[in-house]
Each structure stands twice: as C-alpha cells, then as structure tokens.
Amino acid sequence: MPTGFAMTIHTFKPIVFTLSLVSLLGLLTVNLALLAGRPAPFEVSFLQLFALVFPIWAFTIYYLNKTTPPLSDQSAREMGAYRVIWYYLGGMPDWARYMLVGIYLYALYSLFLFVTGGMADPDLVNGQYQINNHGNVTTYTEAEYQALHNQHLRAITGFFLAFFAVSTAVLAPWPVRGDDR
C-alpha cells in the first residue's frame, strides 16, 4: 500500500453506494417488466439477493453507527418515532424520502405476495412443473408455471428493494442541509 493512503469508511462509501444503486435499479427493472406482463430481463434467486444485500446492508449499518451522532433518550422521545427514523437515515431531500416510503410500501406488498404463494417456485421434474409440499405433489401447466414463477420473482425482488433503497438513500452524496443532522 502506498504511504499516506488510509482506507476509511469514506473510501468504501462510493463503492457500496454504486453496488446498492445498481442492484436497486436492476430489481426495479425486473419488477417493472413483470408488472407490465413481460418476462424478467434476468433471473435472480433469493440466495443470490441475500448474498448481495448482506454485505451492503452490513456496511450501511456500520456507516450509520460511525457517522450519526447518537440521540439521547430525551431527544428521541421529544422528536417522535417518525423524525427519529429520518434523523438516523440522514439528510436526504424530501423527494427521496417519499420514494423510500413508496418502495417500503411496495416491499410490504411483496412480502404479502411471498407469504400468500410467492414462496413456491415450481420445479421441472420429469417434464412436468410441480411443487412437492411434504409429499403432496401438485403439477402445473406451462402457463400456470409462468404465472407462479413471475409471482415468485416479484415477491423476492420487491422485498429486497427495501434494503437496497435504504442503503442507496443513506450512502447517496446528498447536498448537506443545515438542520437535517
């Protein structure tokens, strides 16, 4: 390593921000394509998304812990829960807050999709699409498989949007405003 080069969290911030933003845009692309009735532009799995979000989310939490001055219990009570959340998320512009809230609402809807059937992604076994649920095998036609597979993709990508959106919003190079921190 060259002399005088110190690696800090600010060294990694633009890298993690870029990874988070690209991931967020990729998941939005998948969701918008599926909502428009088109096939997903690329396939992702829950494990792939988890493996990607874990280091990004861990860095985001670490970054917030290192850069955000702690609030006293008295200050937190006076501010209220909503303002405390925005305090810890940083000085983002109002439009970014509204987008973050919208993405979180969509993520909750996606979680509902996942719980109500989106967790099941049929497998191709002996030329048939089927789900084996504790010995109870259900077979599906090609059209039913496509519908279930699209619901599964929307559910998992929509859920992970929330994590990437928070990381992107926290690590974005927003202009500093006077009273946000």
Sine and cosine of phi, psi and omega as CSV:
sin_phi,cos_phi,sin_psi,cos_psi,sin_omega,cos_omega
0.00,0.00,0.69,-0.73,0.01,-1.00
-0.90,0.44,0.50,-0.87,0.03,-1.00
-0.91,0.41,0.68,-0.74,0.04,-1.00
1.00,0.05,0.01,1.00,0.01,-1.00
-0.99,-0.15,0.93,-0.37,0.00,-1.00
-0.94,-0.34,0.77,-0.64,0.04,-1.00
-1.00,0.00,0.85,-0.53,0.01,-1.00
-0.81,-0.59,0.04,-1.00,0.06,-1.00
-0.90,0.44,-0.44,0.90,0.01,-1.00
-0.96,0.29,-0.32,0.95,0.10,-0.99
-0.94,0.33,-0.65,0.76,-0.06,-1.00
-1.00,0.05,-0.32,0.95,-0.07,-1.00
-0.81,0.58,-0.76,0.65,-0.01,-1.00
-0.91,0.40,-0.51,0.86,0.02,-1.00
-0.93,0.37,-0.76,0.65,-0.01,-1.00
-0.92,0.38,-0.61,0.79,0.07,-1.00
-0.85,0.52,-0.72,0.70,-0.01,-1.00
-0.89,0.46,-0.71,0.70,0.04,-1.00
-0.87,0.50,-0.68,0.73,-0.01,-1.00
-0.92,0.39,-0.69,0.72,0.00,-1.00
-0.90,0.43,-0.70,0.71,0.01,-1.00
-0.89,0.45,-0.66,0.75,0.03,-1.00
-0.90,0.43,-0.69,0.72,0.03,-1.00
-0.86,0.51,-0.74,0.68,0.00,-1.00
-0.91,0.41,-0.60,0.80,0.05,-1.00
-0.89,0.45,-0.71,0.71,0.01,-1.00
-0.93,0.37,-0.58,0.81,0.09,-1.00
-0.89,0.45,-0.63,0.78,0.03,-1.00
-0.88,0.47,-0.71,0.70,0.02,-1.00
-0.88,0.48,-0.74,0.67,-0.03,-1.00
-0.89,0.45,-0.70,0.72,-0.01,-1.00
-0.91,0.42,-0.62,0.78,0.05,-1.00
-0.89,0.46,-0.71,0.70,-0.01,-1.00
-0.92,0.40,-0.62,0.78,0.05,-1.00
-0.91,0.42,-0.51,0.86,0.02,-1.00
-0.99,0.13,0.01,1.00,0.02,-1.00
0.99,0.13,0.27,0.96,0.01,-1.00
-0.98,-0.22,0.31,-0.95,0.07,-1.00
-0.94,0.35,0.43,-0.90,0.02,-1.00
-0.90,0.43,0.68,-0.73,0.00,-1.00
-0.91,0.41,-0.38,0.92,0.10,-0.99
-0.40,-0.92,0.40,-0.92,-0.04,-1.00
-0.99,-0.11,0.64,-0.77,0.10,-0.99
-0.69,-0.72,0.43,-0.90,0.05,-1.00
-0.90,-0.44,0.27,-0.96,0.03,-1.00
-0.85,0.53,-0.69,0.72,-0.02,-1.00
-0.91,0.42,-0.63,0.77,0.05,-1.00
-0.88,0.47,-0.71,0.71,0.00,-1.00
-0.91,0.41,-0.66,0.75,0.01,-1.00
-0.90,0.44,-0.67,0.74,0.01,-1.00
-0.90,0.44,-0.51,0.86,0.02,-1.00
-0.99,0.15,-0.67,0.74,-0.08,-1.00
-0.96,0.28,-0.50,0.87,-0.09,-1.00
-0.86,0.51,-0.80,0.61,0.01,-1.00
-0.92,0.38,-0.55,0.84,0.03,-1.00
-0.92,0.40,-0.71,0.70,0.00,-1.00
-0.92,0.39,-0.65,0.76,0.02,-1.00
-0.88,0.47,-0.69,0.72,0.04,-1.00
-0.90,0.44,-0.65,0.76,-0.01,-1.00
-0.87,0.49,-0.72,0.70,0.02,-1.00
-0.90,0.44,-0.69,0.73,0.03,-1.00
-0.88,0.48,-0.70,0.71,0.01,-1.00
-0.86,0.50,-0.73,0.69,0.01,-1.00
-0.89,0.46,-0.67,0.74,0.01,-1.00
-0.89,0.45,-0.56,0.83,-0.04,-1.00
-1.00,0.10,-0.44,0.90,-0.14,-0.99
-0.94,-0.35,-0.21,0.98,-0.04,-1.00
-0.98,-0.20,0.86,-0.52,0.06,-1.00
-0.89,0.45,0.69,-0.72,-0.02,-1.00
-0.93,0.37,0.48,-0.88,0.08,-1.00
-0.99,-0.11,0.58,-0.82,0.13,-0.99
-0.97,0.26,0.33,-0.95,0.03,-1.00
-0.87,0.50,-0.63,0.78,0.01,-1.00
-0.90,0.44,-0.71,0.71,0.02,-1.00
-0.89,0.45,-0.66,0.75,0.00,-1.00
-0.90,0.44,-0.65,0.76,0.02,-1.00
-0.91,0.41,-0.63,0.78,-0.02,-1.00
-0.94,0.35,-0.56,0.83,-0.04,-1.00
-0.97,0.24,-0.57,0.82,-0.11,-0.99
1.00,0.01,0.37,-0.93,-0.12,-0.99
-0.88,0.48,-0.69,0.73,-0.05,-1.00
-0.88,0.48,-0.74,0.67,-0.01,-1.00
-0.93,0.36,-0.52,0.85,0.04,-1.00
-0.91,0.42,-0.67,0.74,0.03,-1.00
-0.86,0.51,-0.74,0.67,-0.01,-1.00
-0.92,0.38,-0.51,0.86,0.07,-1.00
-0.88,0.47,-0.73,0.68,-0.05,-1.00
-0.96,0.29,-0.43,0.90,0.04,-1.00
-0.99,0.16,-0.20,0.98,0.13,-0.99
0.98,-0.18,-0.15,-0.99,-0.13,-0.99
-1.00,-0.06,0.82,0.57,0.03,-1.00
-0.99,0.17,0.45,-0.89,0.04,-1.00
-0.92,0.40,0.32,-0.95,-0.04,-1.00
-0.86,0.52,-0.66,0.75,-0.02,-1.00
-0.87,0.49,-0.58,0.82,0.02,-1.00
-0.94,0.34,-0.58,0.82,0.06,-1.00
-0.89,0.45,-0.70,0.72,0.00,-1.00
-0.90,0.44,-0.66,0.75,0.04,-1.00
-0.90,0.44,-0.65,0.76,0.01,-1.00
-0.89,0.46,-0.68,0.73,0.05,-1.00
-0.89,0.46,-0.69,0.73,0.03,-1.00
-0.88,0.47,-0.67,0.74,0.02,-1.00
-0.91,0.42,-0.62,0.78,0.03,-1.00
-0.91,0.41,-0.64,0.77,0.07,-1.00
-0.89,0.45,-0.66,0.75,0.05,-1.00
-0.91,0.42,-0.60,0.80,0.04,-1.00
-0.90,0.44,-0.62,0.78,0.07,-1.00
-0.90,0.43,-0.66,0.75,0.08,-1.00
-0.88,0.48,-0.66,0.75,0.02,-1.00
-0.91,0.42,-0.60,0.80,0.08,-1.00
-0.89,0.46,-0.65,0.76,0.08,-1.00
-0.88,0.48,-0.69,0.72,0.06,-1.00
-0.85,0.52,-0.67,0.74,-0.03,-1.00
-0.90,0.44,-0.72,0.69,-0.06,-1.00
-0.94,0.34,-0.52,0.85,-0.06,-1.00
-1.00,-0.08,0.34,0.94,0.09,-1.00
0.66,-0.75,-0.21,0.98,-0.03,-1.00
-0.97,0.23,-0.20,0.98,0.00,-1.00
-0.98,0.21,-0.30,0.95,-0.03,-1.00
-1.00,-0.03,0.88,-0.48,0.08,-1.00
-0.87,-0.50,0.95,-0.31,-0.09,-1.00
-0.85,0.52,0.55,-0.84,0.05,-1.00
-0.98,-0.21,0.44,-0.90,0.09,-1.00
-1.00,-0.02,0.93,-0.37,-0.02,-1.00
-0.79,-0.61,0.86,-0.50,0.00,-1.00
0.79,0.62,0.66,0.75,0.06,-1.00
0.98,0.18,0.07,1.00,0.01,-1.00
-0.84,-0.54,0.62,-0.79,0.12,-0.99
-0.99,0.12,0.80,-0.60,-0.04,-1.00
-0.47,-0.88,0.36,-0.93,0.11,-0.99
-0.85,-0.53,0.77,-0.64,0.06,-1.00
-0.97,-0.25,0.97,-0.24,-0.03,-1.00
-0.95,-0.31,1.00,-0.08,0.01,-1.00
0.81,0.59,0.72,0.70,0.05,-1.00
1.00,0.01,-0.20,0.98,0.03,-1.00
-1.00,-0.07,0.96,-0.28,-0.07,-1.00
-1.00,-0.07,0.81,-0.58,0.06,-1.00
-0.91,-0.42,0.78,-0.62,0.01,-1.00
-0.98,-0.22,0.46,-0.89,-0.07,-1.00
-0.74,-0.67,0.48,-0.88,0.11,-0.99
-0.98,0.20,0.14,-0.99,0.03,-1.00
-0.86,0.51,-0.69,0.72,-0.01,-1.00
-0.91,0.43,-0.68,0.74,0.04,-1.00
-0.90,0.43,-0.64,0.77,0.03,-1.00
-0.87,0.49,-0.73,0.69,-0.01,-1.00
-0.86,0.50,-0.67,0.74,0.01,-1.00
-0.90,0.44,-0.71,0.70,0.02,-1.00
-0.92,0.40,-0.66,0.75,-0.01,-1.00
-0.91,0.42,-0.66,0.75,0.03,-1.00
-0.91,0.42,-0.63,0.78,0.05,-1.00
-0.91,0.42,-0.64,0.77,0.04,-1.00
-0.89,0.46,-0.72,0.69,0.02,-1.00
-0.89,0.45,-0.69,0.73,0.03,-1.00
-0.88,0.47,-0.65,0.76,-0.04,-1.00
-0.90,0.44,-0.76,0.66,-0.07,-1.00
-0.96,0.27,-0.65,0.76,-0.01,-1.00
-0.94,0.33,-0.60,0.80,0.03,-1.00
-0.91,0.41,-0.61,0.80,0.02,-1.00
-0.91,0.41,-0.70,0.71,-0.04,-1.00
-0.96,0.29,-0.27,0.96,0.08,-1.00
-0.82,0.58,-0.62,0.78,-0.05,-1.00
-0.87,0.49,-0.69,0.72,-0.04,-1.00
-0.92,0.39,-0.71,0.71,0.02,-1.00
-0.93,0.38,-0.55,0.83,0.01,-1.00
-0.91,0.41,-0.68,0.74,0.02,-1.00
-0.90,0.43,-0.72,0.69,0.00,-1.00
-0.87,0.49,-0.69,0.73,0.02,-1.00
-0.89,0.46,-0.70,0.71,-0.02,-1.00
-0.92,0.40,-0.65,0.76,-0.02,-1.00
-0.94,0.35,-0.64,0.77,-0.11,-0.99
-1.00,-0.02,-0.08,1.00,-0.02,-1.00
-0.90,0.43,0.54,-0.84,0.01,-1.00
-0.99,0.11,0.92,0.40,0.00,-1.00
-0.94,0.35,0.50,-0.87,0.13,-0.99
-0.92,0.39,0.60,-0.80,-0.04,-1.00
-0.98,0.21,0.78,-0.62,0.07,-1.00
-0.95,-0.30,0.47,-0.88,-0.14,-0.99
-0.86,0.50,-0.70,0.71,-0.18,-0.98
-0.96,-0.29,0.22,0.97,-0.07,-1.00
-0.99,0.17,-0.36,0.93,-0.04,-1.00
-0.85,-0.52,0.00,0.00,0.00,0.00
